[in-house]
């Protein structure tokens, strides 16, 4: 349930709904598509950065759409409600396994692998804010766990 109070101004930069996927491999995202080309390109930045940080995330499986079937999802609903500097995604992660880049080897997901993906999402936020000069330099060494 989303309650909007007109007297309050809320600045929400990211909304990410997290789901497990029963048929596709790896992690990937769904994002909204926009008529404004610049906004659409900005929407693609976060998944591209996540692909650089996480060996189990697939940008090639990431999709930007406005399917009517998904109109009631948080991603679609909030994407139409929030301002154009807000980014709404669905992060889907396989129930089963991921394929390592350049191989055909399926690696089963474990609890630790899911936790590692979560840490890589957090690192991606840091990279995103550094890229946009909202965070200065390294706060502490952050080894890539790709």
C-alpha positions, 0 to 999 in steps of 0.5 A: 500500500502506498500512501501519498500525503500531498503536504509532504515532499518525498524524494525517492531515488530508487525503488527495487522490488526483489523476486525469485525467478523460477525459469530464467538463470542468473540475476537480471532486472526489469525496468521501465521504458520512457519516451524521453531517450535521456531518461531511458539511458539514465535508467540503464546505468544502475543495471550496467554497473551491477553487471560489472560488479556481480558475476551472476548478474546478466545485463543481456537478460535485463529488460525495459518494458511497459507490459500491460500485464505488469501495470499493477506492479510496484515498478510500473505503478511507482514509475508512473507516479514518481518524478523523472529522477526516480528509478524503479526496478524489479530485481529477479534472481534465479531460484536455481543457478547462474552461468559464469560468463564465457562458460556453460557451467551452471553454478547453483545458488547458495545462501552465501551466493545470494548474500554476495549478490546483495553485497554487490547491489550495495557496492553498485549503489556506491559506484552509482553515487560516486559516478554522479559525484554524490559520494567522494572517493573511496570511503574504505577499501571495497574489494570487488567480490565478482 
